[in-house]
Each structure stands twice: as C-alpha cells, then as structure tokens.
Amino acid sequence: MSKGQGVWTYQDSALVLIDYQKEMFEQVRSETRAELIDLNVRLLIKAAKAFDMPIVLSTVGVEMGVNGPTRASILAELPGITVIDRSSMNAWEDRAFSAEVKKTGRKRLIFGALYTEICLAFPVVAALKDDYDATFVVDAVGGMSQLAHRTAIERLSHAGAVPNTALALVTELFRDWASPVAGKGREILKWYLAEVQKLRSAAQNAA
C-alpha cells in the first residue's frame, strides 16, 4: 500500500470506467466471465450514483470506426453521461479524459477497464505517477488470458494500486449501517445479490 491509503470512502472517491465495449467483452478469457463483469460494473455505477460520486466513462476507437460504443446494459445505467472517446490505448494520455478526471476534484480513483493488462494497467500506473490514489476492481475487469490478467494485477499492486472486489468495495465506501447512505447501500446490495443468484441459476441450467 502506497502513501498510507487506508480505507476508501465515497466522499473522496471518483469512479473511472474505461472501454467496456462489445469487442473487449468478446475477448475476455480470464477468471471472471463477461456476464459477471457486466453485473459488477453496474453495481459500481449504482453505488457511485447513490453515494453522489463523480463518474468518468471512456471508450476507444468509436469515432474511428474501429469499435462499437459502451455495452448497452452498462450505458443504460448512465443516462446523459458524456462519453470520452479516444484513440490512445492509455486513457491518461488523452487530454479530454485526464481533464475530466481532474474536473471531478477527487484524488482517489476507483478504476475498472477492459482489458486488465492494457486499458486498465496503463492509466492506473500513470495516475499513480501523477499523485492520485488508485484502486482497481479485480472482478469488474478481465484480460485476454488468465496469465495476462494476473500479471497485470501483480504489476498494478507492485506500483501501489490497491486491488479490491466489487461487493467488498461498495461496503467499504459506506462501512456503517447507520451511515446516511446505508439505506441506499442496502437496496443496492439486495439487488446485486439477487442478480448474482440469477447468473448462478442460469449457469447451472446451462451445464
């Protein structure tokens, strides 16, 4: 852990989501399957909205005609959001993206991206260099192979970013059932656990 980051709170954090596009989902080959990644990203979004946290959303190659837009199920959680499209693999090197992050006024960034080894790793390392705190949600990301995914997690952890999981992070953000946002947190967690059960049932039925 770098800079004594300690626990994360919703008051000082922003959510940064990068390249959750059809083409990337189709190539995920690491431990968390695409459907669960999608669900975990939507959990993070619901929590960020409920806790009044800024959200930055970016895509790559849409205007160039290389890739499609953000996956519809994820974009549906973010009506009216401005999507920052880039050509760069490292989102941090895109001026519009980095300006949008800076505009949030938050120095603690929660990252999710596809793929772990590229579109997550590069901007997280760059953000750390620019004196931001960074955490990344390991079950809301995925790599093109298990080896690539796990190697990226090791790289980011060595660099000082904090790995976490979606459900654990959401509970960490508010942490107290007497918190002013606990009611909203409880509703989100109830929804999430029901959706997880649906995915499990669907997987069992398909087996």
C-alpha atoms as an extended CHARMM CRD file, in Angstrom:
* protein
*
       207  EXT
         1         1  MET       CA              0.0000000000        0.0000000000        0.0000000000  PROA      1               0.0000000000
         2         2  SER       CA              1.4400000000        3.3790000000       -1.0000000000  PROA      2               0.0000000000
         3         3  LYS       CA              1.0610000000        6.6800000000        0.8180000000  PROA      3               0.0000000000
         4         4  GLY       CA             -0.8810000000        5.1280000000        3.6940000000  PROA      4               0.0000000000
         5         5  GLN       CA             -4.0850000000        4.9710000000        1.6550000000  PROA      5               0.0000000000
         6         6  GLY       CA             -6.1810000000        3.3130000000        4.3470000000  PROA      6               0.0000000000
         7         7  VAL       CA             -9.8560000000        2.6030000000        3.7450000000  PROA      7               0.0000000000
         8         8  TRP       CA            -11.8030000000        4.1810000000        0.9050000000  PROA      8               0.0000000000
         9         9  THR       CA            -14.8460000000        6.4040000000        1.3920000000  PROA      9               0.0000000000
        10        10  TYR       CA            -17.4590000000        7.6750000000       -1.0260000000  PROA      10              0.0000000000
        11        11  GLN       CA            -16.7960000000       11.2840000000       -0.0220000000  PROA      11              0.0000000000
        12        12  ASP       CA            -13.3260000000       11.4480000000       -1.5700000000  PROA      12              0.0000000000
        13        13  SER       CA            -13.5340000000        8.9700000000       -4.4710000000  PROA      13              0.0000000000
        14        14  ALA       CA            -14.4750000000        9.0040000000       -8.1490000000  PROA      14              0.0000000000
        15        15  LEU       CA            -15.3440000000        6.0650000000      -10.4030000000  PROA      15              0.0000000000
        16        16  VAL       CA            -13.4050000000        5.7460000000      -13.6710000000  PROA      16              0.0000000000
        17        17  LEU       CA            -14.6640000000        3.2530000000      -16.2760000000  PROA      17              0.0000000000
        18        18  ILE       CA            -12.7250000000        2.5340000000      -19.4560000000  PROA      18              0.0000000000
        19        19  ASP       CA            -13.5470000000        0.5820000000      -22.6290000000  PROA      19              0.0000000000
        20        20  TYR       CA            -16.4790000000       -1.5930000000      -21.6060000000  PROA      20              0.0000000000
        21        21  GLN       CA            -17.2710000000       -2.2360000000      -25.2560000000  PROA      21              0.0000000000
        22        22  LYS       CA            -18.6010000000       -5.2370000000      -27.1700000000  PROA      22              0.0000000000
        23        23  GLU       CA            -15.2930000000       -6.0230000000      -28.8130000000  PROA      23              0.0000000000
        24        24  MET       CA            -13.4690000000       -6.1370000000      -25.4880000000  PROA      24              0.0000000000
        25        25  PHE       CA            -16.0790000000       -8.2580000000      -23.7310000000  PROA      25              0.0000000000
        26        26  GLU       CA            -15.8410000000      -10.8240000000      -26.5200000000  PROA      26              0.0000000000
        27        27  GLN       CA            -12.1300000000      -11.3700000000      -25.9060000000  PROA      27              0.0000000000
        28        28  VAL       CA            -12.1580000000      -11.7430000000      -22.1130000000  PROA      28              0.0000000000
        29        29  ARG       CA            -10.5280000000      -15.0750000000      -21.2220000000  PROA      29              0.0000000000
        30        30  SER       CA             -9.7150000000      -14.6060000000      -17.5260000000  PROA      30              0.0000000000
        31        31  GLU       CA            -11.4210000000      -15.9280000000      -14.4200000000  PROA      31              0.0000000000
        32        32  THR       CA            -14.4690000000      -13.6460000000      -14.1930000000  PROA      32              0.0000000000
        33        33  ARG       CA            -16.8400000000      -14.3280000000      -17.0490000000  PROA      33              0.0000000000
        34        34  ALA       CA            -18.2320000000      -11.4560000000      -19.1020000000  PROA      34              0.0000000000
        35        35  GLU       CA            -21.7350000000      -11.5800000000      -17.6140000000  PROA      35              0.0000000000
        36        36  LEU       CA            -20.4090000000      -11.1790000000      -14.0790000000  PROA      36              0.0000000000
        37        37  ILE       CA            -18.0310000000       -8.3990000000      -15.1230000000  PROA      37              0.0000000000
        38        38  ASP       CA            -21.0200000000       -6.5800000000      -16.5910000000  PROA      38              0.0000000000
        39        39  LEU       CA            -23.0090000000       -7.0440000000      -13.3700000000  PROA      39              0.0000000000
        40        40  ASN       CA            -20.1340000000       -5.8920000000      -11.1780000000  PROA      40              0.0000000000
        41        41  VAL       CA            -19.6250000000       -2.7650000000      -13.2780000000  PROA      41              0.0000000000
        42        42  ARG       CA            -23.3130000000       -1.9570000000      -12.9320000000  PROA      42              0.0000000000
        43        43  LEU       CA            -23.0300000000       -2.4670000000       -9.1660000000  PROA      43              0.0000000000
        44        44  LEU       CA            -20.1990000000        0.0730000000       -9.0470000000  PROA      44              0.0000000000
        45        45  ILE       CA            -22.2220000000        2.5440000000      -11.0900000000  PROA      45              0.0000000000
        46        46  LYS       CA            -25.3220000000        2.1740000000       -8.9200000000  PROA      46              0.0000000000
        47        47  ALA       CA            -23.2240000000        2.7290000000       -5.8130000000  PROA      47              0.0000000000
        48        48  ALA       CA            -21.4470000000        5.7570000000       -7.2640000000  PROA      48              0.0000000000
        49        49  LYS       CA            -24.7650000000        7.3340000000       -8.2200000000  PROA      49              0.0000000000
        50        50  ALA       CA            -26.3600000000        6.5420000000       -4.8560000000  PROA      50              0.0000000000
        51        51  PHE       CA            -23.3890000000        7.9970000000       -2.9780000000  PROA      51              0.0000000000
        52        52  ASP       CA            -23.1030000000       11.0510000000       -5.2570000000  PROA      52              0.0000000000
        53        53  MET       CA            -19.6620000000       10.1140000000       -6.5830000000  PROA      53              0.0000000000
        54        54  PRO       CA            -18.3950000000       11.5100000000       -9.9040000000  PROA      54              0.0000000000
        55        55  ILE       CA            -18.2090000000        9.0260000000      -12.7820000000  PROA      55              0.0000000000
        56        56  VAL       CA            -15.9070000000        9.2630000000      -15.8020000000  PROA      56              0.0000000000
        57        57  LEU       CA            -16.6450000000        6.9820000000      -18.7700000000  PROA      57              0.0000000000
        58        58  SER       CA            -14.3690000000        6.4760000000      -21.7640000000  PROA      58              0.0000000000
        59        59  THR       CA            -14.2900000000        4.3860000000      -24.9410000000  PROA      59              0.0000000000
        60        60  VAL       CA            -11.6150000000        3.7510000000      -27.5280000000  PROA      60              0.0000000000
        61        61  GLY       CA            -11.8860000000        3.8050000000      -31.2980000000  PROA      61              0.0000000000
        62        62  VAL       CA            -15.6060000000        4.5320000000      -31.6870000000  PROA      62              0.0000000000
        63        63  GLU       CA            -15.2210000000        7.6980000000      -33.7530000000  PROA      63              0.0000000000
        64        64  MET       CA            -12.5320000000        5.9470000000      -35.7910000000  PROA      64              0.0000000000
        65        65  GLY       CA            -14.9810000000        3.1630000000      -36.6240000000  PROA      65              0.0000000000
        66        66  VAL       CA            -12.7780000000        0.5040000000      -35.0150000000  PROA      66              0.0000000000
        67        67  ASN       CA            -15.0090000000       -0.3920000000      -32.0670000000  PROA      67              0.0000000000
        68        68  GLY       CA            -18.6230000000       -0.0700000000      -31.0130000000  PROA      68              0.0000000000
        69        69  PRO       CA            -19.9050000000        2.0170000000      -28.0900000000  PROA      69              0.0000000000
        70        70  THR       CA            -20.1070000000        1.1400000000      -24.4170000000  PROA      70              0.0000000000
        71        71  ARG       CA            -22.1140000000       -2.0360000000      -23.8300000000  PROA      71              0.0000000000
        72        72  ALA       CA            -25.8000000000       -1.1180000000      -23.7470000000  PROA      72              0.0000000000
        73        73  SER       CA            -26.5060000000       -2.6540000000      -20.3310000000  PROA      73              0.0000000000
        74        74  ILE       CA            -23.7740000000       -0.5050000000      -18.7690000000  PROA      74              0.0000000000
        75        75  LEU       CA            -24.6050000000        2.6600000000      -20.6700000000  PROA      75              0.0000000000
        76        76  ALA       CA            -28.2460000000        2.3310000000      -19.6150000000  PROA      76              0.0000000000
        77        77  GLU       CA            -27.1210000000        2.9570000000      -16.0230000000  PROA      77              0.0000000000
        78        78  LEU       CA            -25.6100000000        6.2930000000      -17.0530000000  PROA      78              0.0000000000
        79        79  PRO       CA            -28.2410000000        8.3330000000      -18.8890000000  PROA      79              0.0000000000
        80        80  GLY       CA            -26.9300000000       11.6670000000      -20.0990000000  PROA      80              0.0000000000
        81        81  ILE       CA            -23.2790000000       10.9550000000      -19.3480000000  PROA      81              0.0000000000
        82        82  THR       CA            -20.6610000000       12.3840000000      -21.7070000000  PROA      82              0.0000000000
        83        83  VAL       CA            -18.5830000000        9.5200000000      -23.0900000000  PROA      83              0.0000000000
        84        84  ILE       CA            -14.9810000000       10.4310000000      -23.8430000000  PROA      84              0.0000000000
        85        85  ASP       CA            -13.8070000000        8.5850000000      -26.9400000000  PROA      85              0.0000000000
        86        86  ARG       CA            -10.0870000000        8.2420000000      -27.6000000000  PROA      86              0.0000000000
        87        87  SER       CA             -7.5540000000        6.8100000000      -29.9950000000  PROA      87              0.0000000000
        88        88  SER       CA             -4.9320000000        6.1640000000      -27.2990000000  PROA      88              0.0000000000
        89        89  MET       CA             -4.6010000000        2.8320000000      -25.5190000000  PROA      89              0.0000000000
        90        90  ASN       CA             -3.5580000000        4.7300000000      -22.3980000000  PROA      90              0.0000000000
        91        91  ALA       CA             -6.5930000000        6.8230000000      -21.4890000000  PROA      91              0.0000000000
        92        92  TRP       CA             -4.4740000000        9.0030000000      -19.2100000000  PROA      92              0.0000000000
        93        93  GLU       CA             -2.6180000000       10.3190000000      -22.2640000000  PROA      93              0.0000000000
        94        94  ASP       CA             -5.8590000000       11.6560000000      -23.7410000000  PROA      94              0.0000000000
        95        95  ARG       CA             -6.2370000000       15.3090000000      -22.7670000000  PROA      95              0.0000000000
        96        96  ALA       CA            -10.0300000000       15.2740000000      -22.6390000000  PROA      96              0.0000000000
        97        97  PHE       CA            -10.0110000000       12.2080000000      -20.4030000000  PROA      97              0.0000000000
        98        98  SER       CA             -7.4010000000       13.4560000000      -17.9540000000  PROA      98              0.0000000000
        99        99  ALA       CA             -9.1370000000       16.8470000000      -17.8350000000  PROA      99              0.0000000000
       100       100  GLU       CA            -12.4480000000       15.1450000000      -16.9830000000  PROA      100             0.0000000000
       101       101  VAL       CA            -10.8020000000       13.2000000000      -14.1740000000  PROA      101             0.0000000000
       102       102  LYS       CA             -9.1940000000       16.3620000000      -12.8240000000  PROA      102             0.0000000000
       103       103  LYS       CA            -12.5580000000       18.1430000000      -13.0080000000  PROA      103             0.0000000000
       104       104  THR       CA            -14.0560000000       15.6810000000      -10.5170000000  PROA      104             0.0000000000
       105       105  GLY       CA            -11.9000000000       17.2430000000       -7.8100000000  PROA      105             0.0000000000
       106       106  ARG       CA            -11.2770000000       13.7830000000       -6.3410000000  PROA      106             0.0000000000
       107       107  LYS       CA             -7.7630000000       12.4120000000       -5.7920000000  PROA      107             0.0000000000
       108       108  ARG       CA             -8.8330000000        8.8430000000       -5.0810000000  PROA      108             0.0000000000
       109       109  LEU       CA             -9.8160000000        6.9440000000       -8.2120000000  PROA      109             0.0000000000
       110       110  ILE       CA            -11.6810000000        3.6500000000       -8.4760000000  PROA      110             0.0000000000
       111       111  PHE       CA            -10.7710000000        2.0590000000      -11.8050000000  PROA      111             0.0000000000
       112       112  GLY       CA            -12.4350000000       -0.5360000000      -13.9690000000  PROA      112             0.0000000000
       113       113  ALA       CA            -11.4510000000       -1.3190000000      -17.5590000000  PROA      113             0.0000000000
       114       114  LEU       CA            -11.1380000000       -3.9220000000      -20.2560000000  PROA      114             0.0000000000
       115       115  TYR       CA             -8.5240000000       -5.2660000000      -20.6700000000  PROA      115             0.0000000000
       116       116  THR       CA             -6.6930000000       -5.5840000000      -17.3480000000  PROA      116             0.0000000000
       117       117  GLU       CA             -3.2630000000       -5.7350000000      -18.9690000000  PROA      117             0.0000000000
       118       118  ILE       CA             -3.7230000000       -2.7340000000      -21.2760000000  PROA      118             0.0000000000
       119       119  CYS       CA             -6.5970000000       -0.2990000000      -20.8050000000  PROA      119             0.0000000000
       120       120  LEU       CA             -6.5840000000       -0.7320000000      -17.0190000000  PROA      120             0.0000000000
       121       121  ALA       CA             -2.8600000000       -1.0560000000      -16.3330000000  PROA      121             0.0000000000
       122       122  PHE       CA             -1.6240000000        1.9070000000      -18.3470000000  PROA      122             0.0000000000
       123       123  PRO       CA             -3.8300000000        4.6850000000      -16.9070000000  PROA      123             0.0000000000
       124       124  VAL       CA             -3.6280000000        3.3500000000      -13.3560000000  PROA      124             0.0000000000
       125       125  VAL       CA              0.1710000000        3.4440000000      -13.4260000000  PROA      125             0.0000000000
       126       126  ALA       CA              0.0490000000        6.9260000000      -14.9580000000  PROA      126             0.0000000000
       127       127  ALA       CA             -2.4310000000        8.1680000000      -12.3450000000  PROA      127             0.0000000000
       128       128  LEU       CA             -0.2150000000        6.9200000000       -9.5370000000  PROA      128             0.0000000000
       129       129  LYS       CA              2.7140000000        8.7910000000      -11.0480000000  PROA      129             0.0000000000
       130       130  ASP       CA              0.5840000000       11.9510000000      -11.0120000000  PROA      130             0.0000000000
       131       131  ASP       CA             -0.0400000000       11.5520000000       -7.2640000000  PROA      131             0.0000000000
       132       132  TYR       CA             -3.5320000000       10.0830000000       -7.3820000000  PROA      132             0.0000000000
       133       133  ASP       CA             -4.5100000000        7.1670000000       -5.1770000000  PROA      133             0.0000000000
       134       134  ALA       CA             -5.8370000000        4.2630000000       -7.2050000000  PROA      134             0.0000000000
       135       135  THR       CA             -7.8080000000        1.1140000000       -6.5350000000  PROA      135             0.0000000000
       136       136  PHE       CA             -8.9850000000       -1.3430000000       -9.1740000000  PROA      136             0.0000000000
       137       137  VAL       CA            -11.8120000000       -3.8480000000       -9.0180000000  PROA      137             0.0000000000
       138       138  VAL       CA            -10.4760000000       -7.2590000000       -9.9760000000  PROA      138             0.0000000000
       139       139  ASP       CA            -13.8580000000       -8.8780000000      -10.6560000000  PROA      139             0.0000000000
       140       140  ALA       CA            -15.0730000000       -5.9540000000      -12.7640000000  PROA      140             0.0000000000
       141       141  VAL       CA            -12.1470000000       -6.2870000000      -15.1690000000  PROA      141             0.0000000000
       142       142  GLY       CA            -10.7820000000       -9.0220000000      -17.3820000000  PROA      142             0.0000000000
       143       143  GLY       CA             -7.8280000000       -9.8990000000      -19.5470000000  PROA      143             0.0000000000
       144       144  MET       CA             -7.2740000000      -11.6070000000      -22.8770000000  PROA      144             0.0000000000
       145       145  SER       CA             -5.8240000000      -14.5530000000      -20.9570000000  PROA      145             0.0000000000
       146       146  GLN       CA             -5.6040000000      -15.6240000000      -17.3410000000  PROA      146             0.0000000000
       147       147  LEU       CA             -1.8450000000      -15.0620000000      -17.4090000000  PROA      147             0.0000000000
       148       148  ALA       CA             -2.2130000000      -11.5400000000      -18.8060000000  PROA      148             0.0000000000
       149       149  HSD       CA             -4.8900000000      -10.6590000000      -16.2420000000  PROA      149             0.0000000000
       150       150  ARG       CA             -2.9330000000      -11.9760000000      -13.2620000000  PROA      150             0.0000000000
       151       151  THR       CA              0.3400000000      -10.4300000000      -14.4130000000  PROA      151             0.0000000000
       152       152  ALA       CA             -1.3700000000       -7.0450000000      -14.7030000000  PROA      152             0.0000000000
       153       153  ILE       CA             -2.7940000000       -7.3810000000      -11.1850000000  PROA      153             0.0000000000
       154       154  GLU       CA              0.7160000000       -8.0570000000       -9.8980000000  PROA      154             0.0000000000
       155       155  ARG       CA              2.1050000000       -5.1010000000      -11.8530000000  PROA      155             0.0000000000
       156       156  LEU       CA             -0.5140000000       -2.7170000000      -10.5040000000  PROA      156             0.0000000000
       157       157  SER       CA             -0.1740000000       -3.9590000000       -6.9400000000  PROA      157             0.0000000000
       158       158  HSD       CA              3.6020000000       -3.5120000000       -7.0710000000  PROA      158             0.0000000000
       159       159  ALA       CA              3.0810000000        0.0060000000       -8.4230000000  PROA      159             0.0000000000
       160       160  GLY       CA              0.9540000000        0.9060000000       -5.3900000000  PROA      160             0.0000000000
       161       161  ALA       CA             -2.6130000000        0.4720000000       -6.6380000000  PROA      161             0.0000000000
       162       162  VAL       CA             -4.9880000000       -1.3680000000       -4.3040000000  PROA      162             0.0000000000
       163       163  PRO       CA             -6.8680000000       -4.4330000000       -5.5920000000  PROA      163             0.0000000000
       164       164  ASN       CA            -10.4190000000       -4.9640000000       -4.3770000000  PROA      164             0.0000000000
       165       165  THR       CA            -13.6220000000       -6.7310000000       -5.3950000000  PROA      165             0.0000000000
       166       166  ALA       CA            -16.8920000000       -5.0620000000       -6.3300000000  PROA      166             0.0000000000
       167       167  LEU       CA            -19.0320000000       -6.1230000000       -3.3760000000  PROA      167             0.0000000000
       168       168  ALA       CA            -16.2650000000       -5.5100000000       -0.8390000000  PROA      168             0.0000000000
       169       169  LEU       CA            -15.5570000000       -2.0680000000       -2.2720000000  PROA      169             0.0000000000
       170       170  VAL       CA            -19.1760000000       -0.9530000000       -2.1290000000  PROA      170             0.0000000000
       171       171  THR       CA            -19.4340000000       -1.9610000000        1.5200000000  PROA      171             0.0000000000
       172       172  GLU       CA            -16.0970000000       -0.2660000000        2.2330000000  PROA      172             0.0000000000
       173       173  LEU       CA            -17.3180000000        3.0070000000        0.7420000000  PROA      173             0.0000000000
       174       174  PHE       CA            -20.0060000000        3.4500000000        3.3990000000  PROA      174             0.0000000000
       175       175  ARG       CA            -18.9970000000        0.8410000000        6.0400000000  PROA      175             0.0000000000
       176       176  ASP       CA            -21.6540000000        1.5660000000        8.6380000000  PROA      176             0.0000000000
       177       177  TRP       CA            -25.3070000000        0.5250000000        8.6400000000  PROA      177             0.0000000000
       178       178  ALA       CA            -26.0470000000        3.7860000000       10.4760000000  PROA      178             0.0000000000
       179       179  SER       CA            -24.4320000000        5.8440000000        7.7060000000  PROA      179             0.0000000000
       180       180  PRO       CA            -26.6470000000        8.4410000000        5.9650000000  PROA      180             0.0000000000
       181       181  VAL       CA            -26.3060000000        6.4300000000        2.7460000000  PROA      181             0.0000000000
       182       182  ALA       CA            -26.7650000000        2.9940000000        4.3410000000  PROA      182             0.0000000000
       183       183  GLY       CA            -30.3740000000        2.7230000000        3.1860000000  PROA      183             0.0000000000
       184       184  LYS       CA            -29.3270000000        3.2290000000       -0.4180000000  PROA      184             0.0000000000
       185       185  GLY       CA            -26.4420000000        0.8240000000        0.0820000000  PROA      185             0.0000000000
       186       186  ARG       CA            -28.7680000000       -1.8540000000        1.4290000000  PROA      186             0.0000000000
       187       187  GLU       CA            -31.0720000000       -1.5240000000       -1.5910000000  PROA      187             0.0000000000
       188       188  ILE       CA            -28.1540000000       -1.8320000000       -3.9950000000  PROA      188             0.0000000000
       189       189  LEU       CA            -26.7310000000       -4.8870000000       -2.2340000000  PROA      189             0.0000000000
       190       190  LYS       CA            -30.1340000000       -6.5900000000       -2.1700000000  PROA      190             0.0000000000
       191       191  TRP       CA            -30.4630000000       -6.0190000000       -5.9320000000  PROA      191             0.0000000000
       192       192  TYR       CA            -26.9290000000       -7.2500000000       -6.5620000000  PROA      192             0.0000000000
       193       193  LEU       CA            -27.2170000000      -10.4710000000       -4.5870000000  PROA      193             0.0000000000
       194       194  ALA       CA            -30.4590000000      -11.3150000000       -6.3870000000  PROA      194             0.0000000000
       195       195  GLU       CA            -28.7780000000      -10.7400000000       -9.7570000000  PROA      195             0.0000000000
       196       196  VAL       CA            -25.8160000000      -12.9130000000       -8.7790000000  PROA      196             0.0000000000
       197       197  GLN       CA            -28.2170000000      -15.7160000000       -7.9110000000  PROA      197             0.0000000000
       198       198  LYS       CA            -29.8660000000      -15.3710000000      -11.3200000000  PROA      198             0.0000000000
       199       199  LEU       CA            -26.4780000000      -15.7420000000      -13.0240000000  PROA      199             0.0000000000
       200       200  ARG       CA            -25.6820000000      -18.8180000000      -10.9360000000  PROA      200             0.0000000000
       201       201  SER       CA            -29.0360000000      -20.3990000000      -11.7490000000  PROA      201             0.0000000000
       202       202  ALA       CA            -28.5950000000      -19.7000000000      -15.4450000000  PROA      202             0.0000000000
       203       203  ALA       CA            -25.1290000000      -21.2600000000      -15.3950000000  PROA      203             0.0000000000
       204       204  GLN       CA            -26.4160000000      -24.3600000000      -13.5970000000  PROA      204             0.0000000000
       205       205  ASN       CA            -29.2650000000      -24.7490000000      -16.0710000000  PROA      205             0.0000000000
       206       206  ALA       CA            -26.8560000000      -24.4560000000      -18.9900000000  PROA      206             0.0000000000
       207       207  ALA       CA            -24.4740000000      -27.0640000000      -17.5460000000  PROA      207             0.0000000000
